[in-house]
Amino acid sequence: MKRISTLFLLVCSTIAVKSQDLPGFRSSNYAGIYGVYGNPANIADSRYNWDVNIIGVNASVGNNQVKYKLSNIGTAFSGDTLKSQLFGQNNGTVKALANVQVYLPSFMFKVKKFTFAFTSRARVMANVSDVDGKLADKVSNDFTNNDPDLPYTIASNDKMRVSVNGWAEYNVTVAREIMHIGPHYLKGGVTLKYMTGVGNASVQIDNLKGTIVADEAKQDAALTNASGTIGMNFAGINFSGENNDDIKFVGHGVGFELGAVYEYRPNGGNDYKFRLGLALTDIGSIKYERDVTRSGTFAINIPAGQNFYLSSLDGVGIDNYKSELNKYPQYFTADKQNDKATYNVALPGRLQLDGDYHIKDKFFVNGNVQFSLTTLKSKAFNSQYFGGFSVTPRYDGRIFGFFLPLSYNTLTKFNAGASLRVGPLFLGSGSVLTALSGAHQADFFVGVRFGRLSHK
C-alpha cells in the first residue's frame, strides 16, 4: 500500500506542466482541423478548403485538494510538496485528473459538400478517485515516534481508485451538409477511431476497515484488525520505470464519435446568428493482454493482535506488489478468478452540448456543457473526465482571435483563463487568471496549424 499514493505523484511530476481541451480556442470558427475534436460535424462547410496540423500539445492537471499559484508554479509539483498537500493530515478524500494530448500531423480537405479529415494524437490520462487522504499520508510516510494520529482507525465504504492509461489513436472523419432550407442549416459528422495502447495500470482498494497502530519496539507502523480487498491491474509498460527502453503497443481497439450542428444563417453564406451542437465523443475501448505476473486481487484479513508492517513494502515498485503480497498468504488471499488473459479499457466518453451566439461583427459568446459517460467505480482501470460547463466570450477574426474561457467542473470548480490565435499559432490556458490567486487546475496548450481559407 505504500506505493499506491506515489503512483499518482509519479504521473503528476512528469506530465503536470501541460494542458487539456483547448479552452477558448476550440470554440473558434477558425480552429480548422481542431474543430473535429469537439464535434466531428464542425468541419463540414468549414471556413477552410483545406487545413493541416503541424503539432499541438494540450494537457492539464487538476484536483480537489491542492491550489496552484502562477507565482510558484515551477515548484508546486515537487514530490514532497505535492504529497503533503494532496495527502495531508486533515484532508478528506482525494480526486484528481492529469491529462496530456499531443496532436500529431493531421490534415483535412473538402470535396464538394463533403469534408474529410485524417487525424492522429497520443494521449495519457491518470485518475485518482476517492482516495482517503489521511490514510494515504500514513502509508506513504516513514514511521515517527509519538505520532499523535496513531492509532488511526479506517472505516471506509469507498472504492479508492488510481489509474493510468496511455494510447495513440488514428482517426478518419467524414462530415457534410444534411439539410439547407432557407436560413436553416444542418450538418453532421462521424469519426472512426483505431487505438493502440502502450500501457494501462490501476490500483483499487474496496471497503477497507482496520487500524494503523504504532509499534514502538520495532519503530514501525502496522495494519491490524483489517479487512477489505486490494487489487492491481497491469498491461504494457512497467510503471516503476524498469525495462522501458523498448515501448511496444500491447493493446488495440476501435471506437467512434458522432456529431450534429444546427446553424441559423439569416444572411446566407456560412455566417450564422447562432449555432447549436450535440456530440458523443470517445466512445469505444482498448483490449489489453493482462500481465498476470503483476496483476491480481487479494482479500485482506489481518486478525486483531497480528500486525502487517507497512515498512515491508519499502522500496517495492508498484509493478511488484503482487509478488510481494504473495509472501504474506496469512494476510492476503489471492483471488484466482480475476486473472483473465484479456480485458477492455473504456475510452473516457463524453456527451457534449454546445451553443454559439454571434453578437456583432467579430464578437461571439460560446456556451458548452459536458457530461462524463464513464466511471472507475466498477472498472478501476478505466479513465474518466469530470462533468462541467463553460462560457467563452471571444473576438474571432480571420487572422487574430482572443478568447476568455470561464468554466466550472465538478473536480476543480471555477476557473478563468485566456487564449489567443495569431495566424497559424495558437496558445493559451483555461486557468491562468484564477491561478494568479490560486486554482485547483494548472494547464496550458500551444500548437501550429495552417490552411487555405475559402472565399465564403
N, C-alpha and C positions, 0 to 999 in steps of 0.2 A: 504493500500500500504506500510505501514511502515515495515511490516514483509516480504515483497517479497524478498528483498536482504538478510535478515537474514536467510531465509530458506537454501540458498546455504552455507552461512557461518557456519550454524549448521552442515551440512553434511561434509564440509571440515574439521572442527575441530575434527570430530570423525573418519574419515577414511583416512585422507590425508597422513598418515605415512605408507602407503603400496604401492603395485606396480601392473603393468599390463603386459600382453602379453609375459612374459618370454623372454625379449630381449637377443639375443645371444644364450642362451641355447636351444630355440625352433628349431634352425637350426641343432642341433647335430644329428648325426647318432645313438647316444647312449642316446637319450632323452626318449627312451622306450615308455611307455604308454602316455607320454605327447605329443608325436608327433601327436596324434589324434586330438588335439585341433586346430592345424594349418591346417590340411588336413586329413580327415579320411582314405585316401589311404596310408598315411605314414606308418601305422603299418603293411601293407602287406609285407611279406618277411622281417620282422624286424630282427635286429641283436639279438633279444631275443626270446627264445622259450616261455617264459612267463615273465610277469613283473607285479609288484604290487606297487601301490602308497600308502604311509602311510599318508602323509599330505603335503599340499603345500599352501602357501599364496602368492598372486601375485596382486599388486594394485598400483595405481598411482593417482596423481592429477596434472593437467596442466591447464594453462590459457594464455590469450594473454596480460595480464597486469602486473602481479607480477613476479619478478625473485627471485628464492630461491638460497641461498648460503649454501654450505656444512658447513661452519663455524658457521652459526646461524640457522641451520635447526630446532633446538629444539624450538625456539621462533617465527619462521616465521608464524606459524599457530594459534597464539593467535587471538581472535576475533577482538580486536581493530586494531591490525596491519594489518590483512588480509582485514578488511573492508576499512581502509584508503587507502590501496594500490589498491585494486580492484575497489573501487568506489570513487576514489579521485576527487578533484575539476576539474582537467584538463583531465581526462580520457575520451576516446571515448566509443564505445560500447564494452561490456564485453562478452567474450566467455570463457567457462570453461568446463572441464570434470573431474569428480572424479570416479574412478573405482576400485572395490575390488572384487577379486575372491578367494574363499577358496576351494581348491581341496581336496575333501573328499576321504576316502578309496575307491580304484578302482583297477581293475585288467584286464589283457589281456592274451590270450594264443593262440597258434597255433594248428590247426587241419589240417594236410596235407597242401594244398595250401591256406587254409582259415586262417584268423586271426580274433579273436573275442575280443571285449573289452566291459566292463561294467564300466561306469564312472559316477561320481556324483560330483557336486560342488554347492556352494552357492555364489550368486552374488548380488552386489549392484552397481548401476550406478546413477550418478547425472550429469545433464547437465544444463548449463547456456548458453543461446543463444541470442545475440544481445540486451542485457540489457543496457540502457543508463546509463553510469557510473555517470555522473553528476546528473541526476535525482535521481538515487538510493541513492547518497550521501545526497541529500536534504531531501528525505522522510525517511531516516533511522537515521538521527541525530536530536537532540533536537534543538529547535529554539534558536538563539543567536541574541542579539541586533546588529544593524548596519552591518548585513551580506552584504558584497559588491556584492554578486552574486544574491541578490534579488532586484527586481523581476526577476525570471527566466522563460523564455518562452520555452515551449515544442512544437515542431512541428515535431513529429515523424511519419514516414510511416512504421516503422519497426514492426515486430512481435516479441515482447520480450517474452522470454520463460524461465521458471525454472522448471525442472522435476526431480523426484527421483523415482527409481524403485528398488525393492528388490525381489528376487525369488531364488528358488532352482530348480535344474534340474537333471534328471536321464536319462542316455543315453546308448543306445546299438549300437555298431558299428560292421559292418562286412566288411572286406576288403580281396581282393585276387588278384592273378595274372590274368590278362586278356589276355596278349599276350607275348610270348617269342620266338623271331625269331633271331637266331644268337646273335649279341650284343645288339639287341633292346628289351627292356623290358618295358611293360606297366602294371600298376596295378591301381585298382580303389577301392573306398570305399564309404559307406553310413552310416550315423549316424541318428538314430531315437531318438527324444527327447520328454520327458514328463516333463512339468514345473508346479510347484506350486508356486503361488505368495503370498508373505506376505504383500505387500503394494505398492501402487502407489500414487503419489501426483504430481500435477502440478499447476502452476500459469501462466496465459498468459495475456498480455496487447497488444491490437492491435490499431494502428493508433491513439495514444494518442496525443491530442492537447490541450493546455491550458497554464495557467500561475500560478506559485507559487509566492505568494506575502507575505510580512511581515505585520502582524497586531500588531503594537506596543502596542495598548491598551490592547489586550488580551495576549501579549507576546507569540505569536504563529505564525506558518507559515500555509498558507491556499492555497488550489487549487481553482481557479476560471476560468470562461470562458472556461470550459473544455468539451471535447467530446472524444469518443472512446469507447472501450469495455474492461472489465476486467473479467476474468473467473478463477475459481478454480475447481479442479477435484481431488477427493479422493476415495481411497478404502483401506481397511485393517487398518494397524496400525495407531495410532494417531501421526502425525509428530511433534506435540508440546510436545511430551513426556508424555502425560497423559494416564492413564489406559492401559499401555502396558505390564502388568505383565504376561498376557496370550496371547502370539502371536499366531495367527492362520493363516493357509493357506486359503486365500479367493479367489484366482484366480487359474485357471487351463488352460493348453494349450498344444499343440503339435507343433513340428517343425522337421526340418531335416537339414542335412549337406551333401554335395556331394563333391567328390574329385577324381582327377586322377593324376597320376605321371608317367612320362616317364623317363627312365634311359638308358644311353648308357654305356654298360658294355663290353668293348673290351677284358677284361681279364677273363671273366667268374665270377662265384660266385655272390655275391651281392655287389661287389666293382664296382663303376661306375666312369666314367671320368667326366660326367656332368649329372645333373638331372633337369627336368622341372616339375613344379606342378601347378595345377589350382584347386581352391576350392571355393565353395559357403558355407559360414558358418552363423550360427544363423538366419536361415530362419524359420519363424513361428510367433506365437503370443500367448498372455495370455489373457484369458477372465476374466474380473473382474465384480463383483457386485458393481455398483456405490453407494457410500454413499451419498444419496440425501440430508441428513441433513447438510453435509459440502460442497457439490458441487453445483455450479451454475455459470451462466454467467449474467453479468449486462451491460446494456448500460449506459454510463456516460453522464450526461447532467447537468452541473453546469453553470447556466447563468452568464454573466458578472455582476458584482456588488454583487453577492452572493458568500459566502465562505464555503468550506468544510475544517474544521480544521484538520490538519494531526495528532494532538495530540489525536483526537477521537479514534485512533487505538492503542494508547499506552497501552501496557500490554495485547493486544488481540493476542491470539495464532493463527497461520496461519490456523489451523483447524476450527477456529470460525469466519473466515472472512465473510462467507455467512450470518450468523445470525446478525453480526454487521452491514454489509452494508444494510441489510433489515430494519434497523432502520432509514435509510435516503432515503425513496422512492422518495422524491422530486429530488434527485440527481442520484440515482442508480435504474434503472428499470430492474427487473428480467426477463430473457428470459426463459419461461417455456418449450420451445421446446428442451432445452439442458439437461433435467432431465431424460434421458432414463435410464432404470434399469441396463443395462449392456453395456460394451464397451471393445474393443480389443486393447491391447498394443502390438505393433510390437517389436520383438526382434531386436537388433542392427545389422542387416545383413551386411555382407561384401563379396566382391569378392576379392580373394587373388591370386596373381601370384607369383611364387617362382622359383628361379633358383639357382643351387648349382654347383660349379666347383671344381674338385679335382686337386689341384696344383701339389703336390708331397708328397709322404709318408703320414703323418697325417695332412697335411696343406690343408685347403679348404678356399673358399670365397663364401659367400651366398648373393643373392640379393632378395629382397621381395618388392612387391608393393601391397597396399591395397586401395580399393575403398569402401566408405560407401554407403549402399543401402537404408538407412532410413533417415528421416528428421523430425524435430519438427515443421516445418512451418505449415502444415495442421493439424497435431495432436500433440498438445503440450505435451501430456502425454507419448509420445514415448521416447526411448533412442537412442543415435547415437554415433558412433565413428567418428573420423576425418580421412580423407584420407592421405596417405603418403607413403614413401618408406624407405628402409634401406639397408645398405651394411655391411656385417659382416665377416671380416677375422677371422679364428679360427684355433686352434690346437685341434684335435679331436681324442684322443686316447681312448682305452677301459677303462682305469681306471681314466685318467685325461683329462680334456678339459679346454681350456681357450678361451674366446670369446671377441671380441672388436666391439660391435654394434655401428654403426654410422647411424643416422636416421634423417629424416625430415618429419614433418607433418604440415598440414595447420593451426593447433592450436598453437603448441609450437615451431615451426620452427626447427632449428638444435639442435640435442642432441648427445652426445657421452658418452658411458658407458663402463662397464666391467663386466663380469660374469665368473664363473668357475664351474666345476663339478669335484668332488673328490669322487670316489666310489659311494655310494648311496646318497651323499649330493650334492645339487646344490644351488647356490645363486648368486645374482648379482643385477645390476641396469642398466637401459638404459640411465641414465643421470648423473651418479656420477662424470664423468670427466668434463662435462660442468658446473656442479654445483660448481666446485672449484672457478669459477669466476662469476657465476650467470646463472641460466637456468630457463625457464618458466615451467619446469617439475620437479617433485620430485617423485622418485619411488624406490622400491626395490622388490625382490622376494626371497623366500627361500623354500626349500622343501626336502623331503626324500622319495626315492623310491628304489626298488631293484628288480633284475630279474636274470634269468639264460641265459647267452649268448649262442647263437647257435654255432655250430662248424665251420660255414662258415665265 
